[in-house]
Amino acid sequence: MRLGVMTNLFRARRRGQPGHNYIEQVRLCATAGFRVLDLNVTDSARPGSQSDLAGDDWEAKIDALGEEAAKLGVSFSQAHAPYNGNLFIYGRQPDEDYFALFREMSRRCVIAAGRLGIKRITIHPLTDTVNTEYDNGIQKRTNIEFYSPMMELAKACGTGLAVENIAEVDLTRARRTYCANTDDLIDLVDTVRDPVLGVCWDFGHARMMFSDQPRQLRKIGRRLCATHVQDNTGRRDSHLIPFVGGNIRWEEIMPVLKEIGYAGDFILECHSFMKEVPDTLRQSAARLAYNFGMYCMDIYERA
């Protein structure tokens, strides 16, 4: 298991300053010490996006990104595909033009992952309130039908998908978010029964849902193929670095990753930690994230 970070650590800048493109993000991550990266392209499906993936020359930019990563001695382990929680929410569904944009950016993400040698692309499970309110069987069917073309393309491109555990935003609702429950996540992956689909565990989401993450990780077992590493106090999805502003018990979690034979990488998703850091301090902050991530890796090695 290697320490890595999402490229969006350096995507946005403070107070609306122009953001960084993919190559700039990779260079900045590498300067901070990271050699394993998750290519975050979640912003590509926003109408009018300036993402490298959204332009007509996206293939050339992805190839240039791969060449730059090779020069820097950096490899891509994971990617984060576009997501939109309203795709199947009754009364909030986007129009067909947006669906077409979302599917196209998802297609490009898979092709880019194949070109960059990425092993797993994280996708968000969809909660369906258009076709049902409570029937998890229908929820599962919606997800399989929607993501099947993406799974087939992933196999053709030599990569795979990882469905992420989701957190409830409003715990007072009677209706629940699909795959906020570990059993839903396992059932979805086991129904597909294809190595192309595994589980991505987001520790911050899990902190909001469970008092005992090690128990959930043991249930998932060998299905786990990707991680999103972030910390919080269980009240909001904060995207902080481990041990800074959150209270996840990493000393209990790291040995379990070794116990279950997790074969993927430990990928920090801590962009909110960088949100208000001035440019002159961003490399220092990123290096701090690297050091705290390495502390977790030391716990893992000693287990």
C-alpha positions as CSV (number, residue, x, y, z in Angstrom):
1,M,0.0,0.0,0.0
2,R,1.3,3.4,-1.0
3,L,0.5,6.9,0.1
4,G,-1.1,9.1,-2.5
5,V,-3.3,12.2,-2.9
6,M,-6.0,13.5,-5.2
7,T,-4.9,16.1,-7.7
8,N,-7.7,18.4,-6.6
9,L,-5.5,19.2,-3.6
10,F,-4.2,22.0,-5.9
11,R,-7.2,22.5,-8.2
12,A,-8.9,25.5,-6.7
13,R,-7.2,28.6,-5.3
14,R,-8.1,31.1,-2.7
15,R,-10.7,33.9,-3.3
16,G,-11.6,33.0,-6.8
17,Q,-8.2,33.1,-8.4
18,P,-7.8,31.1,-11.6
19,G,-7.4,27.4,-10.8
20,H,-4.6,25.0,-11.9
21,N,-4.8,22.7,-14.9
22,Y,-4.0,19.0,-14.5
23,I,-0.3,19.3,-15.3
24,E,0.1,22.1,-12.8
25,Q,-1.8,20.1,-10.2
26,V,0.5,17.1,-10.7
27,R,3.7,19.2,-10.6
28,L,2.6,20.8,-7.3
29,C,1.6,17.4,-5.8
30,A,5.0,16.0,-6.8
31,T,6.9,19.0,-5.3
32,A,5.1,18.2,-2.0
33,G,6.5,14.7,-2.0
34,F,3.6,12.7,-3.5
35,R,4.5,10.0,-6.1
36,V,1.0,8.4,-6.3
37,L,-2.0,10.3,-7.5
38,D,-5.7,10.1,-7.9
39,L,-6.9,12.1,-11.0
40,N,-9.9,14.0,-9.9
41,V,-12.1,15.0,-12.8
42,T,-15.3,15.6,-10.9
43,D,-15.6,19.2,-12.2
44,S,-15.6,18.2,-15.8
45,A,-19.4,17.6,-15.9
46,R,-20.3,21.1,-14.8
47,P,-21.8,23.1,-17.6
48,G,-19.1,25.5,-18.9
49,S,-16.4,23.6,-17.1
50,Q,-12.8,24.7,-17.8
51,S,-11.5,21.2,-16.9
52,D,-8.9,19.8,-19.3
53,L,-11.3,16.9,-19.8
54,A,-14.1,19.1,-21.1
55,G,-12.3,20.7,-24.0
56,D,-12.1,19.4,-27.6
57,D,-8.4,18.7,-27.2
58,W,-8.9,16.5,-24.1
59,E,-7.1,13.5,-25.5
60,A,-4.0,15.4,-26.3
61,K,-4.0,17.0,-22.8
62,I,-4.4,13.6,-21.2
63,D,-1.4,12.2,-23.2
64,A,0.7,15.3,-22.3
65,L,-0.3,14.7,-18.6
66,G,0.9,11.1,-18.8
67,E,4.2,12.3,-20.3
68,E,4.7,14.9,-17.6
69,A,3.9,12.4,-14.8
70,A,6.5,10.0,-16.2
71,K,9.1,12.8,-16.2
72,L,8.3,13.6,-12.6
73,G,8.4,10.0,-11.5
74,V,4.7,10.1,-10.6
75,S,2.1,7.4,-11.2
76,F,-1.7,7.5,-11.3
77,S,-3.4,4.9,-9.1
78,Q,-7.0,6.0,-9.0
79,A,-9.4,8.5,-10.6
80,H,-12.6,10.1,-9.4
81,A,-15.3,10.2,-12.0
82,P,-17.9,13.0,-12.3
83,Y,-20.9,12.7,-10.0
84,N,-24.3,14.4,-9.5
85,G,-26.5,13.3,-6.7
86,N,-29.7,14.6,-8.4
87,L,-29.6,12.3,-11.5
88,F,-32.5,10.2,-10.2
89,I,-34.0,12.4,-7.5
90,Y,-37.6,13.2,-8.2
91,G,-38.2,16.9,-8.9
92,R,-34.5,17.6,-9.2
93,Q,-33.5,15.6,-12.3
94,P,-31.4,17.5,-14.8
95,D,-32.5,17.8,-18.4
96,E,-31.4,15.5,-21.2
97,D,-28.6,17.9,-22.3
98,Y,-27.0,17.5,-18.9
99,F,-27.4,13.7,-18.9
100,A,-25.6,13.7,-22.3
101,L,-22.8,15.9,-20.9
102,F,-22.5,13.7,-17.8
103,R,-22.3,10.5,-19.8
104,E,-19.7,12.0,-22.2
105,M,-17.5,13.2,-19.4
106,S,-17.8,9.8,-17.7
107,R,-16.8,8.2,-21.0
108,R,-13.8,10.4,-21.3
109,C,-12.8,9.7,-17.7
110,V,-12.7,6.0,-18.4
111,I,-10.7,6.4,-21.6
112,A,-8.3,8.8,-19.8
113,A,-7.8,6.3,-17.0
114,G,-6.9,3.6,-19.5
115,R,-4.3,5.8,-21.1
116,L,-2.8,6.7,-17.8
117,G,-2.7,3.2,-16.4
118,I,-5.2,3.9,-13.6
119,K,-6.5,0.8,-11.9
120,R,-9.7,2.1,-10.3
121,I,-12.2,4.9,-11.0
122,T,-14.4,5.9,-8.2
123,I,-18.1,6.4,-8.9
124,H,-20.9,7.5,-6.6
125,P,-24.0,5.3,-6.2
126,L,-27.2,6.8,-7.3
127,T,-30.2,7.2,-5.0
128,D,-33.4,6.7,-7.1
129,T,-36.6,8.5,-5.9
130,V,-38.0,8.6,-9.5
131,N,-38.8,4.9,-9.6
132,T,-39.1,4.1,-5.9
133,E,-39.0,5.5,-2.4
134,Y,-37.8,2.6,-0.3
135,D,-37.2,-0.4,-2.5
136,N,-33.5,-1.2,-2.5
137,G,-33.9,-3.8,-5.2
138,I,-35.0,-1.0,-7.6
139,Q,-32.2,1.2,-6.3
140,K,-29.7,-1.5,-7.2
141,R,-31.3,-2.1,-10.6
142,T,-31.1,1.7,-11.4
143,N,-27.4,1.7,-10.6
144,I,-26.5,-1.4,-12.5
145,E,-28.4,-0.2,-15.6
146,F,-26.9,3.3,-15.5
147,Y,-23.3,2.2,-14.9
148,S,-23.2,-1.0,-17.1
149,P,-22.0,0.9,-20.2
150,M,-19.3,2.5,-18.1
151,M,-18.3,-0.9,-16.7
152,E,-18.0,-2.4,-20.2
153,L,-15.9,0.5,-21.4
154,A,-13.7,0.2,-18.3
155,K,-13.0,-3.5,-19.1
156,A,-12.2,-2.6,-22.7
157,C,-9.8,0.1,-21.5
158,G,-8.0,-2.1,-19.0
159,T,-9.3,-0.4,-15.9
160,G,-12.1,-0.9,-13.3
161,L,-14.7,1.0,-11.2
162,A,-15.1,1.3,-7.4
163,V,-18.4,2.3,-6.0
164,E,-18.1,4.6,-3.0
165,N,-19.8,4.5,0.4
166,I,-22.0,7.6,0.8
167,A,-23.0,9.6,3.9
168,E,-26.5,10.7,4.9
169,V,-26.9,14.4,4.7
170,D,-30.1,14.5,6.7
171,L,-30.5,11.8,9.3
172,T,-34.0,12.9,10.1
173,R,-35.4,11.6,6.8
174,A,-37.3,8.4,6.7
175,R,-35.9,7.7,3.2
176,R,-32.3,6.8,3.2
177,T,-29.4,7.4,0.7
178,Y,-28.5,4.3,-1.2
179,C,-25.2,2.8,-0.2
180,A,-24.8,4.8,2.9
181,N,-25.4,1.4,4.4
182,T,-22.4,-1.0,4.0
183,D,-24.8,-3.9,3.3
184,D,-26.2,-2.0,0.3
185,L,-22.7,-1.5,-1.0
186,I,-21.8,-5.2,-0.7
187,D,-25.1,-6.3,-2.2
188,L,-24.5,-4.1,-5.3
189,V,-21.0,-5.3,-5.9
190,D,-21.9,-9.0,-5.3
191,T,-24.9,-8.8,-7.6
192,V,-22.6,-7.5,-10.5
193,R,-20.2,-10.3,-9.7
194,D,-17.5,-9.0,-12.0
195,P,-13.9,-7.9,-11.0
196,V,-14.6,-4.7,-12.9
197,L,-16.6,-3.4,-9.9
198,G,-15.3,-3.1,-6.3
199,V,-15.6,-0.8,-3.3
200,C,-14.0,2.5,-2.6
201,W,-14.1,3.3,1.2
202,D,-14.4,7.0,2.1
203,F,-13.3,7.2,5.8
204,G,-14.9,10.6,6.2
205,H,-18.3,9.5,4.9
206,A,-18.0,6.4,7.2
207,R,-17.2,8.6,10.2
208,M,-20.6,10.3,9.7
209,M,-22.4,6.9,9.6
210,F,-20.7,4.4,11.8
211,S,-19.2,4.2,15.3
212,D,-17.1,1.2,14.3
213,Q,-15.3,1.5,11.0
214,P,-13.1,-1.6,11.5
215,R,-16.2,-3.7,11.7
216,Q,-17.5,-2.3,8.4
217,L,-14.1,-2.8,6.7
218,R,-14.0,-6.4,7.8
219,K,-17.5,-6.9,6.2
220,I,-16.2,-5.5,2.9
221,G,-13.0,-7.5,3.0
222,R,-11.5,-8.3,-0.4
223,R,-14.1,-6.2,-2.2
224,L,-12.1,-3.1,-1.1
225,C,-10.0,-1.8,-4.0
226,A,-9.7,2.0,-3.4
227,T,-9.8,4.5,-0.6
228,H,-10.6,8.2,0.0
229,V,-8.7,9.3,3.1
230,Q,-10.2,12.3,4.9
231,D,-11.0,13.2,8.5
232,N,-14.0,14.9,10.3
233,T,-15.9,14.8,13.6
234,G,-18.9,13.0,12.2
235,R,-21.0,16.1,11.8
236,R,-20.0,17.2,8.2
237,D,-18.1,16.0,5.2
238,S,-15.0,18.1,6.0
239,H,-12.2,16.6,3.8
240,L,-9.4,17.3,6.3
241,I,-6.1,15.5,6.7
242,P,-5.9,12.8,9.3
243,F,-5.5,14.0,12.9
244,V,-6.1,17.7,12.0
245,G,-9.7,18.8,12.9
246,G,-11.2,15.4,12.9
247,N,-11.4,12.5,15.4
248,I,-11.2,9.3,13.3
249,R,-9.2,6.6,15.1
250,W,-6.6,5.9,12.5
251,E,-4.7,3.7,15.0
252,E,-7.6,1.3,14.9
253,I,-8.2,1.5,11.2
254,M,-4.7,1.1,9.6
255,P,-4.1,-2.5,11.0
256,V,-7.5,-3.6,9.6
257,L,-6.4,-2.6,6.1
258,K,-3.5,-5.0,6.4
259,E,-5.7,-7.6,8.1
260,I,-8.2,-7.8,5.2
261,G,-5.5,-7.8,2.5
262,Y,-6.3,-4.5,1.0
263,A,-4.1,-4.3,-2.2
264,G,-4.8,-0.7,-3.3
265,D,-3.4,2.6,-2.1
266,F,-4.1,5.1,0.7
267,I,-5.3,8.2,-1.2
268,L,-5.7,11.5,0.7
269,E,-8.9,13.5,-0.3
270,C,-8.2,16.6,1.7
271,H,-8.8,19.6,-0.6
272,S,-10.9,21.5,2.0
273,F,-7.8,21.5,4.2
274,M,-6.2,23.7,1.5
275,K,-9.2,25.8,0.7
276,E,-8.1,29.1,2.4
277,V,-4.4,28.6,2.4
278,P,-2.5,31.5,0.6
279,D,-0.4,30.6,-2.4
280,T,2.9,31.2,-0.5
281,L,1.9,28.6,2.2
282,R,0.3,26.0,0.0
283,Q,3.5,23.9,-0.5
284,S,4.1,23.9,3.3
285,A,0.5,22.8,3.9
286,A,0.7,20.1,1.2
287,R,3.9,18.8,2.8
288,L,2.1,18.7,6.1
289,A,-0.6,16.6,4.5
290,Y,2.1,14.3,3.2
291,N,3.8,13.9,6.6
292,F,0.5,13.2,8.4
293,G,-0.3,10.6,5.7
294,M,3.1,9.0,6.2
295,Y,2.4,8.8,9.9
296,C,-0.7,6.7,9.0
297,M,1.5,4.5,6.7
298,D,3.9,4.0,9.6
299,I,1.0,2.7,11.7
300,Y,0.1,0.3,8.9
301,E,3.7,-0.9,8.6
302,R,4.0,-1.6,12.3
303,A,0.7,-3.5,12.5
